[in-house]
Amino acid sequence: MHQCYYCEQIFDSKEALYEHVEVHSDVERNKEIRDRKKNKQED
Ligand SMILES: [Zn+2]
């Protein structure tokens, strides 16, 4: 049993968990890019 440490969803295989975690890291990356753009506008 493998649990996502972001949303606590349960997966049968490590592979399924890894694929799922990509969703979270994409969200984090997009948020970073958006924050960076926002900061640039404020300068
Ligand atoms: Zn998750």
mmCIF file of the protein (N, C-alpha, C, O) and its ligand, coordinates in Angstrom:
data_MODEL
# 
_entry.id   MODEL 
# 
loop_
_entity.id 
_entity.type 
_entity.pdbx_number_of_molecules 
1 polymer     1 
2 non-polymer 1 
# 
_entity_poly.entity_id                      1 
_entity_poly.type                           'polypeptide(L)' 
_entity_poly.nstd_linkage                   no 
_entity_poly.nstd_monomer                   no 
_entity_poly.pdbx_seq_one_letter_code       MHQCYYCEQIFDSKEALYEHVEVHSDVERNKEIRDRKKNKQED 
_entity_poly.pdbx_seq_one_letter_code_can   MHQCYYCEQIFDSKEALYEHVEVHSDVERNKEIRDRKKNKQED 
_entity_poly.pdbx_strand_id                 A 
# 
loop_
_entity_poly_seq.entity_id 
_entity_poly_seq.num 
_entity_poly_seq.mon_id 
_entity_poly_seq.hetero 
1 1  MET n 
1 2  HIS n 
1 3  GLN n 
1 4  CYS n 
1 5  TYR n 
1 6  TYR n 
1 7  CYS n 
1 8  GLU n 
1 9  GLN n 
1 10 ILE n 
1 11 PHE n 
1 12 ASP n 
1 13 SER n 
1 14 LYS n 
1 15 GLU n 
1 16 ALA n 
1 17 LEU n 
1 18 TYR n 
1 19 GLU n 
1 20 HIS n 
1 21 VAL n 
1 22 GLU n 
1 23 VAL n 
1 24 HIS n 
1 25 SER n 
1 26 ASP n 
1 27 VAL n 
1 28 GLU n 
1 29 ARG n 
1 30 ASN n 
1 31 LYS n 
1 32 GLU n 
1 33 ILE n 
1 34 ARG n 
1 35 ASP n 
1 36 ARG n 
1 37 LYS n 
1 38 LYS n 
1 39 ASN n 
1 40 LYS n 
1 41 GLN n 
1 42 GLU n 
1 43 ASP n 
# 
loop_
_struct_asym.id 
_struct_asym.entity_id 
A 1 
B 2 
# 
loop_
_chem_comp.id 
_chem_comp.type 
_chem_comp.mon_nstd_flag 
ALA 'L-peptide linking' y 
ARG 'L-peptide linking' y 
ASN 'L-peptide linking' y 
ASP 'L-peptide linking' y 
CYS 'L-peptide linking' y 
GLN 'L-peptide linking' y 
GLU 'L-peptide linking' y 
HIS 'L-peptide linking' y 
ILE 'L-peptide linking' y 
LEU 'L-peptide linking' y 
LYS 'L-peptide linking' y 
MET 'L-peptide linking' y 
PHE 'L-peptide linking' y 
SER 'L-peptide linking' y 
TYR 'L-peptide linking' y 
VAL 'L-peptide linking' y 
ZN  non-polymer         . 
# 
_pdbx_entity_nonpoly.entity_id   2 
_pdbx_entity_nonpoly.name        ? 
_pdbx_entity_nonpoly.comp_id     ZN 
# 
_pdbx_nonpoly_scheme.asym_id         B 
_pdbx_nonpoly_scheme.entity_id       2 
_pdbx_nonpoly_scheme.mon_id          ZN 
_pdbx_nonpoly_scheme.ndb_seq_num     1 
_pdbx_nonpoly_scheme.pdb_seq_num     101 
_pdbx_nonpoly_scheme.auth_seq_num    101 
_pdbx_nonpoly_scheme.pdb_mon_id      ZN 
_pdbx_nonpoly_scheme.auth_mon_id     ZN 
_pdbx_nonpoly_scheme.pdb_strand_id   A 
_pdbx_nonpoly_scheme.pdb_ins_code    . 
# 
loop_
_atom_site.group_PDB 
_atom_site.id 
_atom_site.type_symbol 
_atom_site.label_atom_id 
_atom_site.label_alt_id 
_atom_site.label_comp_id 
_atom_site.label_asym_id 
_atom_site.label_entity_id 
_atom_site.label_seq_id 
_atom_site.pdbx_PDB_ins_code 
_atom_site.Cartn_x 
_atom_site.Cartn_y 
_atom_site.Cartn_z 
_atom_site.occupancy 
_atom_site.B_iso_or_equiv 
_atom_site.pdbx_formal_charge 
_atom_site.auth_seq_id 
_atom_site.auth_comp_id 
_atom_site.auth_asym_id 
_atom_site.auth_atom_id 
_atom_site.pdbx_PDB_model_num 
ATOM   1   N  N  . MET A 1 1  ? 0.844  -1.202 0.000   1.00 0.00 ? 1   MET A N  1 
ATOM   2   C  CA . MET A 1 1  ? 0.000  0.000  0.000   1.00 0.00 ? 1   MET A CA 1 
ATOM   3   C  C  . MET A 1 1  ? 0.878  1.251  0.000   1.00 0.00 ? 1   MET A C  1 
ATOM   4   O  O  . MET A 1 1  ? 1.838  1.358  0.763   1.00 0.00 ? 1   MET A O  1 
ATOM   5   N  N  . HIS A 1 2  ? 0.532  2.170  -0.855  1.00 0.00 ? 2   HIS A N  1 
ATOM   6   C  CA . HIS A 1 2  ? 1.304  3.404  -0.954  1.00 0.00 ? 2   HIS A CA 1 
ATOM   7   C  C  . HIS A 1 2  ? 0.366  4.606  -0.847  1.00 0.00 ? 2   HIS A C  1 
ATOM   8   O  O  . HIS A 1 2  ? -0.662 4.668  -1.522  1.00 0.00 ? 2   HIS A O  1 
ATOM   9   N  N  . GLN A 1 3  ? 0.727  5.536  -0.009  1.00 0.00 ? 3   GLN A N  1 
ATOM   10  C  CA . GLN A 1 3  ? -0.141 6.691  0.220   1.00 0.00 ? 3   GLN A CA 1 
ATOM   11  C  C  . GLN A 1 3  ? 0.518  7.971  -0.277  1.00 0.00 ? 3   GLN A C  1 
ATOM   12  O  O  . GLN A 1 3  ? 1.702  8.211  -0.041  1.00 0.00 ? 3   GLN A O  1 
ATOM   13  N  N  . CYS A 1 4  ? -0.262 8.775  -0.961  1.00 0.00 ? 4   CYS A N  1 
ATOM   14  C  CA . CYS A 1 4  ? 0.226  10.077 -1.406  1.00 0.00 ? 4   CYS A CA 1 
ATOM   15  C  C  . CYS A 1 4  ? 0.376  10.992 -0.195  1.00 0.00 ? 4   CYS A C  1 
ATOM   16  O  O  . CYS A 1 4  ? -0.558 11.148 0.591   1.00 0.00 ? 4   CYS A O  1 
ATOM   17  N  N  . TYR A 1 5  ? 1.551  11.596 -0.046  1.00 0.00 ? 5   TYR A N  1 
ATOM   18  C  CA . TYR A 1 5  ? 1.776  12.464 1.120   1.00 0.00 ? 5   TYR A CA 1 
ATOM   19  C  C  . TYR A 1 5  ? 1.215  13.858 0.921   1.00 0.00 ? 5   TYR A C  1 
ATOM   20  O  O  . TYR A 1 5  ? 1.242  14.677 1.840   1.00 0.00 ? 5   TYR A O  1 
ATOM   21  N  N  . TYR A 1 6  ? 0.708  14.137 -0.272  1.00 0.00 ? 6   TYR A N  1 
ATOM   22  C  CA . TYR A 1 6  ? 0.060  15.428 -0.511  1.00 0.00 ? 6   TYR A CA 1 
ATOM   23  C  C  . TYR A 1 6  ? -1.426 15.382 -0.143  1.00 0.00 ? 6   TYR A C  1 
ATOM   24  O  O  . TYR A 1 6  ? -1.915 16.228 0.605   1.00 0.00 ? 6   TYR A O  1 
ATOM   25  N  N  . CYS A 1 7  ? -2.145 14.370 -0.687  1.00 0.00 ? 7   CYS A N  1 
ATOM   26  C  CA . CYS A 1 7  ? -3.597 14.336 -0.508  1.00 0.00 ? 7   CYS A CA 1 
ATOM   27  C  C  . CYS A 1 7  ? -4.058 13.067 0.209   1.00 0.00 ? 7   CYS A C  1 
ATOM   28  O  O  . CYS A 1 7  ? -5.260 12.874 0.391   1.00 0.00 ? 7   CYS A O  1 
ATOM   29  N  N  . GLU A 1 8  ? -3.128 12.198 0.619   1.00 0.00 ? 8   GLU A N  1 
ATOM   30  C  CA . GLU A 1 8  ? -3.421 10.997 1.411   1.00 0.00 ? 8   GLU A CA 1 
ATOM   31  C  C  . GLU A 1 8  ? -4.253 9.971  0.643   1.00 0.00 ? 8   GLU A C  1 
ATOM   32  O  O  . GLU A 1 8  ? -4.879 9.107  1.257   1.00 0.00 ? 8   GLU A O  1 
ATOM   33  N  N  . GLN A 1 9  ? -4.270 10.051 -0.672  1.00 0.00 ? 9   GLN A N  1 
ATOM   34  C  CA . GLN A 1 9  ? -4.932 9.046  -1.502  1.00 0.00 ? 9   GLN A CA 1 
ATOM   35  C  C  . GLN A 1 9  ? -4.093 7.768  -1.497  1.00 0.00 ? 9   GLN A C  1 
ATOM   36  O  O  . GLN A 1 9  ? -2.864 7.829  -1.452  1.00 0.00 ? 9   GLN A O  1 
ATOM   37  N  N  . ILE A 1 10 ? -4.766 6.600  -1.544  1.00 0.00 ? 10  ILE A N  1 
ATOM   38  C  CA . ILE A 1 10 ? -4.082 5.314  -1.466  1.00 0.00 ? 10  ILE A CA 1 
ATOM   39  C  C  . ILE A 1 10 ? -3.915 4.703  -2.856  1.00 0.00 ? 10  ILE A C  1 
ATOM   40  O  O  . ILE A 1 10 ? -4.836 4.750  -3.672  1.00 0.00 ? 10  ILE A O  1 
ATOM   41  N  N  . PHE A 1 11 ? -2.728 4.122  -3.128  1.00 0.00 ? 11  PHE A N  1 
ATOM   42  C  CA . PHE A 1 11 ? -2.449 3.467  -4.407  1.00 0.00 ? 11  PHE A CA 1 
ATOM   43  C  C  . PHE A 1 11 ? -1.915 2.061  -4.175  1.00 0.00 ? 11  PHE A C  1 
ATOM   44  O  O  . PHE A 1 11 ? -1.230 1.797  -3.187  1.00 0.00 ? 11  PHE A O  1 
ATOM   45  N  N  . ASP A 1 12 ? -2.244 1.147  -5.119  1.00 0.00 ? 12  ASP A N  1 
ATOM   46  C  CA . ASP A 1 12 ? -1.827 -0.249 -4.999  1.00 0.00 ? 12  ASP A CA 1 
ATOM   47  C  C  . ASP A 1 12 ? -0.341 -0.418 -5.293  1.00 0.00 ? 12  ASP A C  1 
ATOM   48  O  O  . ASP A 1 12 ? 0.329  -1.244 -4.673  1.00 0.00 ? 12  ASP A O  1 
ATOM   49  N  N  . SER A 1 13 ? 0.168  0.357  -6.231  1.00 0.00 ? 13  SER A N  1 
ATOM   50  C  CA . SER A 1 13 ? 1.563  0.187  -6.632  1.00 0.00 ? 13  SER A CA 1 
ATOM   51  C  C  . SER A 1 13 ? 2.332  1.499  -6.502  1.00 0.00 ? 13  SER A C  1 
ATOM   52  O  O  . SER A 1 13 ? 1.761  2.588  -6.551  1.00 0.00 ? 13  SER A O  1 
ATOM   53  N  N  . LYS A 1 14 ? 3.647  1.358  -6.336  1.00 0.00 ? 14  LYS A N  1 
ATOM   54  C  CA . LYS A 1 14 ? 4.520  2.512  -6.239  1.00 0.00 ? 14  LYS A CA 1 
ATOM   55  C  C  . LYS A 1 14 ? 4.463  3.328  -7.536  1.00 0.00 ? 14  LYS A C  1 
ATOM   56  O  O  . LYS A 1 14 ? 4.506  4.559  -7.523  1.00 0.00 ? 14  LYS A O  1 
ATOM   57  N  N  . GLU A 1 15 ? 4.363  2.594  -8.661  1.00 0.00 ? 15  GLU A N  1 
ATOM   58  C  CA . GLU A 1 15 ? 4.316  3.253  -9.971  1.00 0.00 ? 15  GLU A CA 1 
ATOM   59  C  C  . GLU A 1 15 ? 3.093  4.167  -10.078 1.00 0.00 ? 15  GLU A C  1 
ATOM   60  O  O  . GLU A 1 15 ? 3.183  5.294  -10.565 1.00 0.00 ? 15  GLU A O  1 
ATOM   61  N  N  . ALA A 1 16 ? 1.948  3.658  -9.613  1.00 0.00 ? 16  ALA A N  1 
ATOM   62  C  CA . ALA A 1 16 ? 0.714  4.453  -9.664  1.00 0.00 ? 16  ALA A CA 1 
ATOM   63  C  C  . ALA A 1 16 ? 0.851  5.686  -8.789  1.00 0.00 ? 16  ALA A C  1 
ATOM   64  O  O  . ALA A 1 16 ? 0.396  6.769  -9.155  1.00 0.00 ? 16  ALA A O  1 
ATOM   65  N  N  . LEU A 1 17 ? 1.474  5.521  -7.640  1.00 0.00 ? 17  LEU A N  1 
ATOM   66  C  CA . LEU A 1 17 ? 1.687  6.651  -6.741  1.00 0.00 ? 17  LEU A CA 1 
ATOM   67  C  C  . LEU A 1 17 ? 2.603  7.689  -7.388  1.00 0.00 ? 17  LEU A C  1 
ATOM   68  O  O  . LEU A 1 17 ? 2.317  8.885  -7.339  1.00 0.00 ? 17  LEU A O  1 
ATOM   69  N  N  . TYR A 1 18 ? 3.698  7.237  -7.991  1.00 0.00 ? 18  TYR A N  1 
ATOM   70  C  CA . TYR A 1 18 ? 4.643  8.161  -8.625  1.00 0.00 ? 18  TYR A CA 1 
ATOM   71  C  C  . TYR A 1 18 ? 3.957  8.963  -9.716  1.00 0.00 ? 18  TYR A C  1 
ATOM   72  O  O  . TYR A 1 18 ? 4.160  10.171 -9.837  1.00 0.00 ? 18  TYR A O  1 
ATOM   73  N  N  . GLU A 1 19 ? 3.136  8.272  -10.516 1.00 0.00 ? 19  GLU A N  1 
ATOM   74  C  CA . GLU A 1 19 ? 2.409  8.963  -11.587 1.00 0.00 ? 19  GLU A CA 1 
ATOM   75  C  C  . GLU A 1 19 ? 1.475  10.010 -11.008 1.00 0.00 ? 19  GLU A C  1 
ATOM   76  O  O  . GLU A 1 19 ? 1.359  11.117 -11.534 1.00 0.00 ? 19  GLU A O  1 
ATOM   77  N  N  . HIS A 1 20 ? 0.821  9.654  -9.936  1.00 0.00 ? 20  HIS A N  1 
ATOM   78  C  CA . HIS A 1 20 ? -0.126 10.561 -9.302  1.00 0.00 ? 20  HIS A CA 1 
ATOM   79  C  C  . HIS A 1 20 ? 0.593  11.781 -8.719  1.00 0.00 ? 20  HIS A C  1 
ATOM   80  O  O  . HIS A 1 20 ? 0.112  12.905 -8.861  1.00 0.00 ? 20  HIS A O  1 
ATOM   81  N  N  . VAL A 1 21 ? 1.721  11.573 -8.074  1.00 0.00 ? 21  VAL A N  1 
ATOM   82  C  CA . VAL A 1 21 ? 2.455  12.662 -7.422  1.00 0.00 ? 21  VAL A CA 1 
ATOM   83  C  C  . VAL A 1 21 ? 2.895  13.718 -8.444  1.00 0.00 ? 21  VAL A C  1 
ATOM   84  O  O  . VAL A 1 21 ? 3.054  14.890 -8.105  1.00 0.00 ? 21  VAL A O  1 
ATOM   85  N  N  . GLU A 1 22 ? 3.088  13.288 -9.695  1.00 0.00 ? 22  GLU A N  1 
ATOM   86  C  CA . GLU A 1 22 ? 3.434  14.233 -10.759 1.00 0.00 ? 22  GLU A CA 1 
ATOM   87  C  C  . GLU A 1 22 ? 2.400  15.359 -10.847 1.00 0.00 ? 22  GLU A C  1 
ATOM   88  O  O  . GLU A 1 22 ? 2.747  16.513 -11.100 1.00 0.00 ? 22  GLU A O  1 
ATOM   89  N  N  . VAL A 1 23 ? 1.140  15.015 -10.636 1.00 0.00 ? 23  VAL A N  1 
ATOM   90  C  CA . VAL A 1 23 ? 0.057  16.005 -10.681 1.00 0.00 ? 23  VAL A CA 1 
ATOM   91  C  C  . VAL A 1 23 ? 0.329  17.110 -9.660  1.00 0.00 ? 23  VAL A C  1 
ATOM   92  O  O  . VAL A 1 23 ? 0.189  18.298 -9.954  1.00 0.00 ? 23  VAL A O  1 
ATOM   93  N  N  . HIS A 1 24 ? 0.717  16.696 -8.471  1.00 0.00 ? 24  HIS A N  1 
ATOM   94  C  CA . HIS A 1 24 ? 0.968  17.675 -7.410  1.00 0.00 ? 24  HIS A CA 1 
ATOM   95  C  C  . HIS A 1 24 ? 2.190  18.523 -7.728  1.00 0.00 ? 24  HIS A C  1 
ATOM   96  O  O  . HIS A 1 24 ? 2.166  19.734 -7.508  1.00 0.00 ? 24  HIS A O  1 
ATOM   97  N  N  . SER A 1 25 ? 3.258  17.919 -8.241  1.00 0.00 ? 25  SER A N  1 
ATOM   98  C  CA . SER A 1 25 ? 4.457  18.699 -8.520  1.00 0.00 ? 25  SER A CA 1 
ATOM   99  C  C  . SER A 1 25 ? 4.213  19.666 -9.673  1.00 0.00 ? 25  SER A C  1 
ATOM   100 O  O  . SER A 1 25 ? 4.797  20.750 -9.702  1.00 0.00 ? 25  SER A O  1 
ATOM   101 N  N  . ASP A 1 26 ? 3.354  19.286 -10.628 1.00 0.00 ? 26  ASP A N  1 
ATOM   102 C  CA . ASP A 1 26 ? 2.989  20.209 -11.699 1.00 0.00 ? 26  ASP A CA 1 
ATOM   103 C  C  . ASP A 1 26 ? 2.259  21.417 -11.142 1.00 0.00 ? 26  ASP A C  1 
ATOM   104 O  O  . ASP A 1 26 ? 2.515  22.550 -11.551 1.00 0.00 ? 26  ASP A O  1 
ATOM   105 N  N  . VAL A 1 27 ? 1.351  21.174 -10.212 1.00 0.00 ? 27  VAL A N  1 
ATOM   106 C  CA . VAL A 1 27 ? 0.593  22.257 -9.597  1.00 0.00 ? 27  VAL A CA 1 
ATOM   107 C  C  . VAL A 1 27 ? 1.539  23.207 -8.879  1.00 0.00 ? 27  VAL A C  1 
ATOM   108 O  O  . VAL A 1 27 ? 1.427  24.426 -9.006  1.00 0.00 ? 27  VAL A O  1 
ATOM   109 N  N  . GLU A 1 28 ? 2.480  22.630 -8.118  1.00 0.00 ? 28  GLU A N  1 
ATOM   110 C  CA . GLU A 1 28 ? 3.445  23.444 -7.383  1.00 0.00 ? 28  GLU A CA 1 
ATOM   111 C  C  . GLU A 1 28 ? 4.284  24.282 -8.341  1.00 0.00 ? 28  GLU A C  1 
ATOM   112 O  O  . GLU A 1 28 ? 4.550  25.456 -8.082  1.00 0.00 ? 28  GLU A O  1 
ATOM   113 N  N  . ARG A 1 29 ? 4.703  23.667 -9.454  1.00 0.00 ? 29  ARG A N  1 
ATOM   114 C  CA . ARG A 1 29 ? 5.541  24.367 -10.420 1.00 0.00 ? 29  ARG A CA 1 
ATOM   115 C  C  . ARG A 1 29 ? 4.765  25.522 -11.042 1.00 0.00 ? 29  ARG A C  1 
ATOM   116 O  O  . ARG A 1 29 ? 5.284  26.631 -11.171 1.00 0.00 ? 29  ARG A O  1 
ATOM   117 N  N  . ASN A 1 30 ? 3.518  25.256 -11.425 1.00 0.00 ? 30  ASN A N  1 
ATOM   118 C  CA . ASN A 1 30 ? 2.699  26.298 -12.040 1.00 0.00 ? 30  ASN A CA 1 
ATOM   119 C  C  . ASN A 1 30 ? 2.478  27.458 -11.078 1.00 0.00 ? 30  ASN A C  1 
ATOM   120 O  O  . ASN A 1 30 ? 2.468  28.622 -11.479 1.00 0.00 ? 30  ASN A O  1 
ATOM   121 N  N  . LYS A 1 31 ? 2.303  27.123 -9.806  1.00 0.00 ? 31  LYS A N  1 
ATOM   122 C  CA . LYS A 1 31 ? 2.083  28.149 -8.796  1.00 0.00 ? 31  LYS A CA 1 
ATOM   123 C  C  . LYS A 1 31 ? 3.331  29.021 -8.663  1.00 0.00 ? 31  LYS A C  1 
ATOM   124 O  O  . LYS A 1 31 ? 3.238  30.243 -8.547  1.00 0.00 ? 31  LYS A O  1 
ATOM   125 N  N  . GLU A 1 32 ? 4.502  28.375 -8.682  1.00 0.00 ? 32  GLU A N  1 
ATOM   126 C  CA . GLU A 1 32 ? 5.769  29.107 -8.587  1.00 0.00 ? 32  GLU A CA 1 
ATOM   127 C  C  . GLU A 1 32 ? 5.915  30.073 -9.749  1.00 0.00 ? 32  GLU A C  1 
ATOM   128 O  O  . GLU A 1 32 ? 6.286  31.233 -9.567  1.00 0.00 ? 32  GLU A O  1 
ATOM   129 N  N  . ILE A 1 33 ? 5.616  29.575 -10.959 1.00 0.00 ? 33  ILE A N  1 
ATOM   130 C  CA . ILE A 1 33 ? 5.749  30.411 -12.155 1.00 0.00 ? 33  ILE A CA 1 
ATOM   131 C  C  . ILE A 1 33 ? 4.797  31.595 -12.058 1.00 0.00 ? 33  ILE A C  1 
ATOM   132 O  O  . ILE A 1 33 ? 5.158  32.725 -12.387 1.00 0.00 ? 33  ILE A O  1 
ATOM   133 N  N  . ARG A 1 34 ? 3.570  31.323 -11.599 1.00 0.00 ? 34  ARG A N  1 
ATOM   134 C  CA . ARG A 1 34 ? 2.578  32.387 -11.480 1.00 0.00 ? 34  ARG A CA 1 
ATOM   135 C  C  . ARG A 1 34 ? 3.032  33.426 -10.450 1.00 0.00 ? 34  ARG A C  1 
ATOM   136 O  O  . ARG A 1 34 ? 2.905  34.631 -10.667 1.00 0.00 ? 34  ARG A O  1 
ATOM   137 N  N  . ASP A 1 35 ? 3.565  32.935 -9.326  1.00 0.00 ? 35  ASP A N  1 
ATOM   138 C  CA . ASP A 1 35 ? 4.036  33.850 -8.290  1.00 0.00 ? 35  ASP A CA 1 
ATOM   139 C  C  . ASP A 1 35 ? 5.171  34.717 -8.812  1.00 0.00 ? 35  ASP A C  1 
ATOM   140 O  O  . ASP A 1 35 ? 5.250  35.907 -8.511  1.00 0.00 ? 35  ASP A O  1 
ATOM   141 N  N  . ARG A 1 36 ? 6.055  34.100 -9.605  1.00 0.00 ? 36  ARG A N  1 
ATOM   142 C  CA . ARG A 1 36 ? 7.195  34.829 -10.135 1.00 0.00 ? 36  ARG A CA 1 
ATOM   143 C  C  . ARG A 1 36 ? 6.712  35.941 -11.071 1.00 0.00 ? 36  ARG A C  1 
ATOM   144 O  O  . ARG A 1 36 ? 7.205  37.068 -11.028 1.00 0.00 ? 36  ARG A O  1 
ATOM   145 N  N  . LYS A 1 37 ? 5.733  35.594 -11.919 1.00 0.00 ? 37  LYS A N  1 
ATOM   146 C  CA . LYS A 1 37 ? 5.183  36.587 -12.854 1.00 0.00 ? 37  LYS A CA 1 
ATOM   147 C  C  . LYS A 1 37 ? 4.536  37.740 -12.104 1.00 0.00 ? 37  LYS A C  1 
ATOM   148 O  O  . LYS A 1 37 ? 4.684  38.907 -12.466 1.00 0.00 ? 37  LYS A O  1 
ATOM   149 N  N  . LYS A 1 38 ? 3.800  37.371 -11.028 1.00 0.00 ? 38  LYS A N  1 
ATOM   150 C  CA . LYS A 1 38 ? 3.106  38.380 -10.240 1.00 0.00 ? 38  LYS A CA 1 
ATOM   151 C  C  . LYS A 1 38 ? 4.113  39.340 -9.611  1.00 0.00 ? 38  LYS A C  1 
ATOM   152 O  O  . LYS A 1 38 ? 3.918  40.555 -9.606  1.00 0.00 ? 38  LYS A O  1 
ATOM   153 N  N  . ASN A 1 39 ? 5.199  38.763 -9.078  1.00 0.00 ? 39  ASN A N  1 
ATOM   154 C  CA . ASN A 1 39 ? 6.231  39.583 -8.449  1.00 0.00 ? 39  ASN A CA 1 
ATOM   155 C  C  . ASN A 1 39 ? 6.877  40.523 -9.467  1.00 0.00 ? 39  ASN A C  1 
ATOM   156 O  O  . ASN A 1 39 ? 7.218  41.662 -9.150  1.00 0.00 ? 39  ASN A O  1 
ATOM   157 N  N  . LYS A 1 40 ? 7.038  40.025 -10.689 1.00 0.00 ? 40  LYS A N  1 
ATOM   158 C  CA . LYS A 1 40 ? 7.653  40.831 -11.744 1.00 0.00 ? 40  LYS A CA 1 
ATOM   159 C  C  . LYS A 1 40 ? 6.794  42.045 -12.052 1.00 0.00 ? 40  LYS A C  1 
ATOM   160 O  O  . LYS A 1 40 ? 7.302  43.148 -12.256 1.00 0.00 ? 40  LYS A O  1 
ATOM   161 N  N  . GLN A 1 41 ? 5.470  41.824 -12.083 1.00 0.00 ? 41  GLN A N  1 
ATOM   162 C  CA . GLN A 1 41 ? 4.555  42.925 -12.378 1.00 0.00 ? 41  GLN A CA 1 
ATOM   163 C  C  . GLN A 1 41 ? 4.628  44.004 -11.292 1.00 0.00 ? 41  GLN A C  1 
ATOM   164 O  O  . GLN A 1 41 ? 4.507  45.198 -11.569 1.00 0.00 ? 41  GLN A O  1 
ATOM   165 N  N  . GLU A 1 42 ? 4.828  43.556 -10.061 1.00 0.00 ? 42  GLU A N  1 
ATOM   166 C  CA . GLU A 1 42 ? 4.854  44.507 -8.952  1.00 0.00 ? 42  GLU A CA 1 
ATOM   167 C  C  . GLU A 1 42 ? 6.112  45.365 -8.942  1.00 0.00 ? 42  GLU A C  1 
ATOM   168 O  O  . GLU A 1 42 ? 6.133  46.427 -8.320  1.00 0.00 ? 42  GLU A O  1 
ATOM   169 N  N  . ASP A 1 43 ? 7.174  44.908 -9.636  1.00 0.00 ? 43  ASP A N  1 
ATOM   170 C  CA . ASP A 1 43 ? 8.441  45.650 -9.636  1.00 0.00 ? 43  ASP A CA 1 
ATOM   171 C  C  . ASP A 1 43 ? 8.427  46.928 -10.414 1.00 0.00 ? 43  ASP A C  1 
ATOM   172 O  O  . ASP A 1 43 ? 9.440  47.624 -10.476 1.00 0.00 ? 43  ASP A O  1 
HETATM 173 ZN ZN . ZN  B 2 .  ? -2.085 13.128 -4.100  1.00 0.00 2 101 ZN  A ZN 1 
# 
